[in-house]
Amino acid sequence: MSLLTPGSSVPTLRVRRRRKFWNNLGLGLLFIAPWLIGFLMLTAYPFFSSLYFSFTRYNILSAPQWVGLQNYQNLVHDPKFLKSIGNTFYYTVIAVPLGVVLAIALALIYNQKMPGRPIFRTLMYVPLIVPPVATALLWQWIFNPQVGLLNAVLGFFGIQGPTWLGDPGWSKIALIIMAQWGVGGSVLLLLAALQDVPRQLYEAAEIDGASLWQKFWNVTLPMISPVVFFISITGIISAFQVFTEAFIVSGGEGGPVNSTLFYSLYLFQQAFRFFNMGYASAMAWLLFIAVLIVTLIVFRSSAKVVFYDRS
Amino acid sequence: MTALEPAPSSTAPSAPPSNASIRRTQRAGRVMAFVVALVVTLFFAFPLYWMVITALKGDAEVFQSPPTFVPHPAVWSNFLTSLSQIPFWSYVRNSLLYAILSAIGAALSASIVAYGFSKVKWPGREAVFFLVLITMLLPYQVTMIPTYLIFRSIGWTGTLLPLIVPAFLGNAYFIFLMRQFIRTLPDELADAARIDGCTEFRVFWTIIVPLIKPALAVVFLNQFLNAWKDFLGPLLYLNDPSQYTLSLGLQQFQSANGQEWALLMACATVFTVPLFVLFFFTQRYFVEGVTFTGLKG
């Protein structure tokens, strides 16, 4: 402050603020130190070393051995790898849109004024409380082909149910159905968004003679589109990484006939069953790139359809 | 019919008063919505009912077709049998250790770090915070293998440490949530204390922490739940049955006794019940945690 014109207190104060700001660097870093340590040791370092491992052959027992792009080349010719991509794609393409549409429909229903609404909402959220291991065991029992609940219900309507988790043609569908049981989290987010839609918009639409569908399409959906966008993208990313349920219903095998061998499950097998750490790291990096690309595409395309209130 | 609108308050004079037929359709719509909501809710709740009643069925009744919807007689001893077949209390102890310690770690670290990202002004803060947000995009598979190797090299595999210690180092999602909360507190509070000569840490501890108890509860409960439900972590790091958490123990029990559905459902029920109790007493924190995250503020 001595460098400045004496007497003018405003710049002096500003300089003092600036100096304080710079002096605070140490203080700020001290407060975020836990995260910083965690970031460096458990995110940044692993991030780069897994990139390195992806170019090596590494079985834990001996030191990693540089093999260049060989892991990536081998992946392209690995039928199980290609199968795991196909399975994951199949799962994502059906489970995510289904989940979003279901969540919107449920949110609209639960948003109505009706007796018992808080209880309904709570019960819908409750499946999210159940641990995935318990969820998988429970649904395995429901999907039991001979004495399971689902086929008993189908049988009541005269339908011969499939063997579900035992049939490679139905096992992914079974896991998709199981995933829809946890749609309550998205519903809760959408309900919060619906509460924020200004009532006047509906009144204006009514005056213009809008039909129910027009009100939904032109008012409700644009107003809740940020949340729809959010649940879509988080849904896609987590569908890419589906693991626990598939692991449990297939005993870690990804069966029958590799039909539930999802990407993460195959990666886990390569890393921790066969100890092909390099190979698995290459898979991890391809997954990372896929997540990045999808996120970018969805973000780009969302600019056109997502409506953000800038007020 | 109002199926697509937010619930109008019952006194809202939106409809022209003379138009009784509109009123009638509106009421019919509402009754329909109620029925649909009831059916949907039953669909969501039924699997849980199924889990509990299967846990109470005798061997013959489990495999009876068509299935029965009320166990007769209820075999309460299934619970005792299932608990005696696995080292249940040891699993519970390990799960509790993991859940409670990592939840304490998550609440502590998220609040300290979030304070550094909201109430302390320092150069580069926003850029670093952006980095925090970016890490949320990183799939866990990318860091999983090297992280495993780190913990293996320092001899932590086979203990709960790799599961608990990282929680003390902050989780991006919780830091974000906590920062959103702390930002709503007025800066004047901290400034007043600073003028009185409080150190920054004292400001945090004595002024801010008491005010962020709800957010601390949100983080604590969410991490407790995450840890109790975690399967991959224990699967990676625990290798001796005496260290297993309930998730891992139950999965192992299932691979060994795949067809004992009544016992498996009894285990699954006992595994889930503590979370239900917790959930019903602390519901509002969960709902806050969900609605809080990023969509507002």
HADDOCK unambig.tbl for C-alpha pairs under 7 A between the chains (distance, minus, plus):
assign (segid A and resid 21 and name CA) (segid B and resid 121 and name CA) 6.07 0.50 0.50
assign (segid A and resid 21 and name CA) (segid B and resid 122 and name CA) 5.30 0.50 0.50
assign (segid A and resid 21 and name CA) (segid B and resid 123 and name CA) 6.75 0.50 0.50
assign (segid A and resid 22 and name CA) (segid B and resid 122 and name CA) 6.25 0.50 0.50
assign (segid A and resid 22 and name CA) (segid B and resid 123 and name CA) 6.35 0.50 0.50
assign (segid A and resid 24 and name CA) (segid B and resid 121 and name CA) 6.58 0.50 0.50
assign (segid A and resid 24 and name CA) (segid B and resid 122 and name CA) 5.13 0.50 0.50
assign (segid A and resid 25 and name CA) (segid B and resid 122 and name CA) 4.84 0.50 0.50
assign (segid A and resid 25 and name CA) (segid B and resid 123 and name CA) 6.12 0.50 0.50
assign (segid A and resid 28 and name CA) (segid B and resid 116 and name CA) 5.17 0.50 0.50
assign (segid A and resid 28 and name CA) (segid B and resid 120 and name CA) 5.94 0.50 0.50
assign (segid A and resid 28 and name CA) (segid B and resid 122 and name CA) 5.90 0.50 0.50
assign (segid A and resid 31 and name CA) (segid B and resid 112 and name CA) 5.81 0.50 0.50
assign (segid A and resid 31 and name CA) (segid B and resid 113 and name CA) 5.38 0.50 0.50
assign (segid A and resid 31 and name CA) (segid B and resid 116 and name CA) 4.84 0.50 0.50
assign (segid A and resid 32 and name CA) (segid B and resid 112 and name CA) 6.88 0.50 0.50
assign (segid A and resid 32 and name CA) (segid B and resid 113 and name CA) 4.29 0.50 0.50
assign (segid A and resid 32 and name CA) (segid B and resid 116 and name CA) 5.58 0.50 0.50
assign (segid A and resid 34 and name CA) (segid B and resid 109 and name CA) 6.42 0.50 0.50
assign (segid A and resid 34 and name CA) (segid B and resid 169 and name CA) 4.54 0.50 0.50
assign (segid A and resid 34 and name CA) (segid B and resid 170 and name CA) 6.22 0.50 0.50
assign (segid A and resid 35 and name CA) (segid B and resid 113 and name CA) 6.65 0.50 0.50
assign (segid A and resid 35 and name CA) (segid B and resid 169 and name CA) 5.08 0.50 0.50
assign (segid A and resid 35 and name CA) (segid B and resid 170 and name CA) 4.98 0.50 0.50
assign (segid A and resid 37 and name CA) (segid B and resid 169 and name CA) 6.85 0.50 0.50
assign (segid A and resid 38 and name CA) (segid B and resid 166 and name CA) 6.94 0.50 0.50
assign (segid A and resid 38 and name CA) (segid B and resid 169 and name CA) 4.98 0.50 0.50
assign (segid A and resid 38 and name CA) (segid B and resid 170 and name CA) 6.95 0.50 0.50
assign (segid A and resid 42 and name CA) (segid B and resid 147 and name CA) 6.20 0.50 0.50
assign (segid A and resid 43 and name CA) (segid B and resid 143 and name CA) 6.32 0.50 0.50
assign (segid A and resid 46 and name CA) (segid B and resid 143 and name CA) 4.98 0.50 0.50
assign (segid A and resid 46 and name CA) (segid B and resid 146 and name CA) 4.96 0.50 0.50
assign (segid A and resid 46 and name CA) (segid B and resid 147 and name CA) 6.04 0.50 0.50
assign (segid A and resid 47 and name CA) (segid B and resid 142 and name CA) 6.33 0.50 0.50
assign (segid A and resid 47 and name CA) (segid B and resid 143 and name CA) 5.51 0.50 0.50
assign (segid A and resid 49 and name CA) (segid B and resid 146 and name CA) 6.59 0.50 0.50
assign (segid A and resid 50 and name CA) (segid B and resid 142 and name CA) 6.58 0.50 0.50
assign (segid A and resid 50 and name CA) (segid B and resid 143 and name CA) 6.77 0.50 0.50
assign (segid A and resid 50 and name CA) (segid B and resid 146 and name CA) 6.13 0.50 0.50
assign (segid A and resid 108 and name CA) (segid B and resid 3 and name CA) 6.77 0.50 0.50
assign (segid A and resid 108 and name CA) (segid B and resid 4 and name CA) 5.93 0.50 0.50
assign (segid A and resid 109 and name CA) (segid B and resid 3 and name CA) 6.74 0.50 0.50
assign (segid A and resid 109 and name CA) (segid B and resid 33 and name CA) 6.00 0.50 0.50
assign (segid A and resid 109 and name CA) (segid B and resid 37 and name CA) 6.26 0.50 0.50
assign (segid A and resid 110 and name CA) (segid B and resid 37 and name CA) 6.51 0.50 0.50
assign (segid A and resid 111 and name CA) (segid B and resid 6 and name CA) 5.99 0.50 0.50
assign (segid A and resid 111 and name CA) (segid B and resid 7 and name CA) 6.31 0.50 0.50
assign (segid A and resid 112 and name CA) (segid B and resid 3 and name CA) 6.81 0.50 0.50
assign (segid A and resid 112 and name CA) (segid B and resid 6 and name CA) 6.41 0.50 0.50
assign (segid A and resid 112 and name CA) (segid B and resid 7 and name CA) 4.91 0.50 0.50
assign (segid A and resid 113 and name CA) (segid B and resid 7 and name CA) 4.95 0.50 0.50
assign (segid A and resid 114 and name CA) (segid B and resid 34 and name CA) 6.18 0.50 0.50
assign (segid A and resid 120 and name CA) (segid B and resid 41 and name CA) 5.93 0.50 0.50
assign (segid A and resid 123 and name CA) (segid B and resid 41 and name CA) 6.51 0.50 0.50
assign (segid A and resid 123 and name CA) (segid B and resid 45 and name CA) 6.25 0.50 0.50
assign (segid A and resid 124 and name CA) (segid B and resid 41 and name CA) 5.99 0.50 0.50
assign (segid A and resid 124 and name CA) (segid B and resid 44 and name CA) 5.83 0.50 0.50
assign (segid A and resid 129 and name CA) (segid B and resid 275 and name CA) 6.55 0.50 0.50
assign (segid A and resid 129 and name CA) (segid B and resid 276 and name CA) 6.97 0.50 0.50
assign (segid A and resid 130 and name CA) (segid B and resid 272 and name CA) 5.72 0.50 0.50
assign (segid A and resid 131 and name CA) (segid B and resid 229 and name CA) 4.54 0.50 0.50
assign (segid A and resid 131 and name CA) (segid B and resid 272 and name CA) 6.66 0.50 0.50
assign (segid A and resid 132 and name CA) (segid B and resid 229 and name CA) 6.43 0.50 0.50
assign (segid A and resid 133 and name CA) (segid B and resid 247 and name CA) 6.03 0.50 0.50
assign (segid A and resid 133 and name CA) (segid B and resid 251 and name CA) 6.77 0.50 0.50
assign (segid A and resid 134 and name CA) (segid B and resid 268 and name CA) 5.05 0.50 0.50
assign (segid A and resid 138 and name CA) (segid B and resid 51 and name CA) 6.23 0.50 0.50
assign (segid A and resid 138 and name CA) (segid B and resid 265 and name CA) 6.93 0.50 0.50
assign (segid A and resid 147 and name CA) (segid B and resid 63 and name CA) 5.84 0.50 0.50
assign (segid A and resid 147 and name CA) (segid B and resid 64 and name CA) 6.97 0.50 0.50
assign (segid A and resid 147 and name CA) (segid B and resid 65 and name CA) 6.09 0.50 0.50
assign (segid A and resid 152 and name CA) (segid B and resid 66 and name CA) 6.24 0.50 0.50
assign (segid A and resid 181 and name CA) (segid B and resid 44 and name CA) 6.60 0.50 0.50
assign (segid A and resid 189 and name CA) (segid B and resid 290 and name CA) 6.93 0.50 0.50
assign (segid A and resid 189 and name CA) (segid B and resid 291 and name CA) 5.82 0.50 0.50
assign (segid A and resid 192 and name CA) (segid B and resid 291 and name CA) 6.76 0.50 0.50
assign (segid A and resid 194 and name CA) (segid B and resid 6 and name CA) 6.67 0.50 0.50
assign (segid A and resid 195 and name CA) (segid B and resid 6 and name CA) 6.65 0.50 0.50
assign (segid A and resid 212 and name CA) (segid B and resid 4 and name CA) 6.81 0.50 0.50
assign (segid A and resid 216 and name CA) (segid B and resid 4 and name CA) 6.14 0.50 0.50
assign (segid A and resid 244 and name CA) (segid B and resid 231 and name CA) 6.87 0.50 0.50
assign (segid A and resid 248 and name CA) (segid B and resid 251 and name CA) 6.94 0.50 0.50
assign (segid A and resid 251 and name CA) (segid B and resid 255 and name CA) 6.66 0.50 0.50
assign (segid A and resid 281 and name CA) (segid B and resid 142 and name CA) 6.96 0.50 0.50
assign (segid A and resid 284 and name CA) (segid B and resid 141 and name CA) 5.50 0.50 0.50
assign (segid A and resid 284 and name CA) (segid B and resid 142 and name CA) 4.92 0.50 0.50
assign (segid A and resid 285 and name CA) (segid B and resid 142 and name CA) 6.21 0.50 0.50
assign (segid A and resid 288 and name CA) (segid B and resid 138 and name CA) 6.82 0.50 0.50
assign (segid A and resid 288 and name CA) (segid B and resid 139 and name CA) 6.23 0.50 0.50
assign (segid A and resid 288 and name CA) (segid B and resid 142 and name CA) 6.88 0.50 0.50
